[in-house]
Amino acid sequence: MGHAHAHHPLPPDRGAQTREAHKVTLIGAAVDFLVGLLKIIAGWLVGSAALIADGIHSFSDLVTDGFVLAATHFGRQAPDSNHPYGHGRIETLATLWLGSVLIFVAGGIAWASLSRLLVGEPIAAPGIWAIGVAVLALLAKEWIFRYTLRVAKRVNSRLLEANAWHSRSDALSTVVVLVGLLAAQFGAGWVDAVAATVVGVMVGRVGWRLLWESSQELIDTALPEAEREAMQALAESVPGVQGVHDLRTRSVGSQTVLDLHIVVAPRLTVSEAHEIGNEVSRRLREDNANLADVTFHIDPEDDAGETEHSLRPGLPLRRDVEGVLDRVWASSRVWQTRVALDLHYLDNQVDVSVYVNALPPGQSLDAATRELRDASRELTWLGRLRVWQGPGKG
């Protein structure tokens, strides 16, 4: 039985979610600008490479904040004719870009810091006010991290979550810088260069993680196995479902796309089987808020692991079946007086049910069936054959 596609539009609160994502990103951008400016000015005045490097990291946050604003705006737009699955991959590409920026920034910081460490350039004590700037920056970045992460989980945005961790990487790097500043205050100036190098490594590690996760999404990596097993168990619990196989998932931005094969009783009507599939889709959506699109395929028999049916030699369709049966059953009164014909494609054969209002005088249903079977022995594709008295299923 053919595929059934069940796509629902984006939820009506998506606009509100986008506005909330924009709000937290703008607040984060303001914090990044002020914190970065303070760090660079303080680092330049006291000669701290680590503090300057940390300031550059904060300004890299500012750049990515702008990119996040654009990506969340365009990435959360509703599907259209050219993008039937929505625009979620814009957020994925933005996350990929964000990770690349972090790695680039990390390389520059580490190179400059190692060069300074090897040269052995002396570093004066930074003073209490420079240390105070680092403490203030640490508190500000940790606050914006927690705020952004809270909003990211509420609006279900992987990009916003990545941006939150970008802020956390800035907070963690500020901790390292603070250690370097304190060490320099007590005469161990070389610790500042080491601290700046560690900052670079930390930033690069976050960038690599973002690159890896977004690249996995671009190649349609499935959801974790536990989530897929939960989906399959839920689908199999729906009345009328005899089995589920070929369940496949992939991510499109913050949304999930699912397709699966649903096995039902072989002789159900098309409409009943389709409604069973619709019920599976409903329950999956109720249990998975991120599920944006469900495509189900109804199977009248469990063909898991078998060759795809469309790759096998085809069986004759109704018009051809009736043409052949008209030829081999031309002399049969039962066939000539039929009122309905049901075909079931099972076990690579065609089961045929012939319905008649009345049988010829003196002929039973069994006799009529034997007559038709004897006349059609040459038909290798003919499976189960039955004659019914009545109007048929219609």
N, C-alpha and C positions, 0 to 999 in steps of 0.2 A: 504494500500500500504506500502511496506517495508521501512525500514530506509535507508537514504542516508547519507553517512559520508563524510564530506568535510574538510579534514585536509590539511593545507598548511605548508610547511617548515618554519623554523624561518627566519626572514628577513635577507638579505645579510649583513646589517650593524651591526648585532649582535656582530660580532667579534670586531668591532670598539667600540661598547658600552662597551664590557667587558674590553677592554684595558683602556678605560676612567675610568671605575669603579676601576680598579687596580691602576691607576695613583693617583686618589684622595685618595684612601685608604693608599697607600704608603706614600704620603705626610702627611696624618693624623697620620700615625704611627710614622713618624719622629718627628712631633710636640708633640705627646703624650710622646715619650721617653724623649725629652729635657725638656718639662714642668714638667713631673713627677719627673725627676731627680732633677730639681731645687727645687721643692716643698719639697721633702723629705729631701734634704740636709739643706734647710733653716729651715724647721720644726724641724729637729734634733738639729741644732745649737741653736735655740731660745727656744726650748722646747714646741712647739705648736702642740698639738695633732690634732687640726683641719687641720693644714697645712700638717702634715704627712698623715692624713686620705685622704685628697684631692690628695696627691701625689700617694697614693695607688690606688685611683680611676682612675687617669691618666694612671697608669700602667695596670689597668684592661682594659682600652681602647686599650692599645697596644696589649694585648693578643687577644682581640676580633677582632682587625684589621687583625691579621694573619688569624683568622678563616674566616673572611669576604672575604679575598683574595681567599682562597680555595673554599668557597661556591659559589662565583660569577663565578669562573672559571668552576667548574663542573656543577653548577646549570643552566648555560646558554648554555650548549652543546645541539646540535640538537637531536631530538628524534631518537631512535634506536628500534630494534626489541623487546628488553626487556623493553623499556620505551617509548611506543608509544605516550604518552602525554608529552614527554620531561622530563627534570630533575629539574623542578622548585621547587619541594618539598624539594630539598636539601637546597635551600635558606630558606624555611619555617623552616626546622629543625635547621638550623643555627641561625635563629632569636629566636627560642625557647631556644636554648642553651645560646644565648647571654642574654636573659632575666633571665635565671637561674643564670648565673654568676653574674649579677648585684644584684640580691636578696641576693646571698651568700656574696658578698662584702659588701652590705648594712648592713647585720646582724653583720658582724665582726666589722665594723666601729661603729655602734650604741652601741654594747656591750662594746667595749673598752672605748668609750667616756663616757657612763653612769657610768661605774666603776670608771673612773677618777673623774667624777663630784661628786660621792658619797663619795669618799675618801677625796675630798677637797684638792688635791695637788696644791700648789701655782704655778702660772705661771708668769714668769717675762715678762716685757715689751719686745716685739719682736724686736723693732727697725725699723727704716724707711726702711732699705734695704729689710727686710723680707716682709714688706707691698708692696714694689716695685715689689718683685717677684710675689706676688699674683696678682697685677694689670697686670703685663706682661702676666701671665698665663691666666688671664681672657680674655684679648684681643686676645691672640693666639687661645684659644679654641672657642671663639665666631666666629673668622674668619674661622676656619676649619669647624665649624658647618654650616655656611652659604654656604661655598664652596661645602661641601659634599651634602647638601640638594639640591643645584642647579643641581649638576650632577645626583643625585638620581632621580629627576623629569625628567631630560632629557633622561636618559636611562631606566626609569620606573623600578626601583629596590626598592622593599619594604625593602629588607635587608639593602641596602645602606642608605635608609631613616632612618631605625632604628638605624644604626650606627651613622648617623648624630645627631639624638636626644640623643644618648649616649654621644656624644661630648657636646651637649647643656646641658645635666645634669651635666657634669663636669664644664662647665662654670658657671651654676647657683650655684653649690656647692661652687665654688671659691668665688662667691659674698658673700655667707654666711660666709665663712672662713675669707674673708676680713673684714667683720663686727666684727668677733671675734678678729681678730688681732688689729683692731683699738681700740676696747674696752679694750683689754689687755694693749695696749700702754698707756691708760689713767687710768690703775689701776683696771679695772674690769676683772680680769683674768678668772673668772668662765664662762664668756661668751664664751670663746674659746671652752670649753668642750660642752656647749650647742650647739654651732655652729656646732661642729663635729657630734653631735647626729642628728641635723637637716639635715646635709649632708647625713647621712645614710638613713634617712627616704625618702629623695628626690630620692636617687639612687634606693632604693627599690621600690618606686612608679613607676619609669620608667621601672624597670625590670618586675613588675607585668603587666604593660600595654602591654609590648612586649610578655609576656607569654600568655596573654589573646587573643591578636590579632592572634598570630600564631596558637594557639590551635583551634580557630574558623575556620581557614583555613584548618587545618588537619581534621576536622569533616565536611568538605564540606559545610560550611555556604554560603548561597546565597549572591549575590551582594545586595547593598541597594535597597529598593523597587523602588525608583525613577529611578534608572538605568534600572531596569527590565521593568518598565512601558514604558520607552523610547524605549527600544529594541522591545517590543511588538507592540507599535504604529508604529514603522518604518516597521516592518515585515508586519503588516496589511495594510500598504499603498502601497504595491507592487501589480500591476495589476494582477488579477487572483486569489489573495488570498481572500478567503471568511471569514476567521477567523484564529486565533492563540490561542492555549491553551497548557497547560502543559509546559510552558517555564521555564526551569531550568538552573541555573548558578552555577558555583563554581570556585574557584581560584586555580591555580597551580603555586605557586611562584608569579611572577609578571604578569602572563598570566591568561586569562579567558577562561573557557570551557563552551559552551552553547549547549543545545539541546531543541528542540521545535517541536510541532505538527502543521502542516499547513493544513488548510481545503481548498480544491479546489472543483470545480464543479465535480459532481460524475461520469460523463461519459467522462472525458478527457482521452486522451491516456497517457500511462505511461511516454513516453518521454516528452510530454508537461508539465505534472504535475511535473516531475523531474526538468525541466528547470525553472519552477516557483520557486521551492525550491532553485535552484542554484542562482537565482536572489535575493531572500531573503538573502541568505548567503553573496553574494557580497555586498549588501547594508549595512548589519550589520557590515561587516569587514571594509568597508570604513568609517563608523561612529564610530567604536570602535577599536582603534589601538592595544589594548591589547588582542583582540579576537584571540586566537590561534587555536581553533577547534570548528567547528559547525556541529552538527548532527541534521538533520531534518527528520521528519516522515510525509509522505503525507497521509492525511485522506480524503476519498471521502464524508464523512459526519461528522458533529460535534458530537463527542462522549465525550466531556469534562464531567468529573465527573462520567462517566459510568465505569462498570467493564472492565478491560483490556481484549481486544478481545482474546488474547491467553489463557485467563483463562476460556473462555466460551466453550461450546460444538462446535466443528468445523462443518462447512458446507462442502459438498462434493467438491472436486477439479475437474478440467476439465476432467481428465481421467474417474473419477467416474461418473460425470455428463453425459458425452457422453455414457458411458456404460448403465446407467439407461434409458436415452432417446432412445437409440437404441432398448431397450426392449419394452418400452411403445409406441413408435412411429414406430414400425417395419413395420406396414402396410401403413404408410403415404408416399405418393409419394413426397410430399414437403420435408420431412425430408431426404428421400433417394437421392434427387437431390440437396441437399444443397451444397453451395460452400464455406461458411464461417459460423462461430459461434462465437458470442460475449457473454461473461459472465460478469455481474456486480454484485458484492456482496454488497448489500445495505439493510438496515433495517433488518438484520439477515435473509435475503433471497437471492436467486440467480435469478437475472433478466436475461432472455435468449432472444437473438436476432438471428433469423435464416435468412441467406441470400441465395437467389436462383437466378439463371440467368433467369429462365423462370418458370411460374406457369403451372400446368397441365391444359389442355384445359377446358375452362368453369369455372375455379375456380378463385375467387378474393382473394386479400390479406386478407380481413376480414374473408372470409370463410376458408381459410387455417389456419388462427390463431385460429378460433373457433374449427376446427378439432383437432389441436394439444392440445388445452386447454382441450377439453372434454376427450382426451385420457390420460391426465396426472393429473387428479384431485386428485389422491392418493398421489401426491408428495407435501408434506407440505412445503418443502423448496423452491418450485418454486414460484418466484415472478412474476414480469411483463413479459409477453410473447408477442413478436412481430415478424412478418415475413416481410422481406424486399426483394424487387426485385432489384438486382444489385450485384456487385462483393464483397461487404462488405468492412470493414475498413482495412482488411489485417493485 
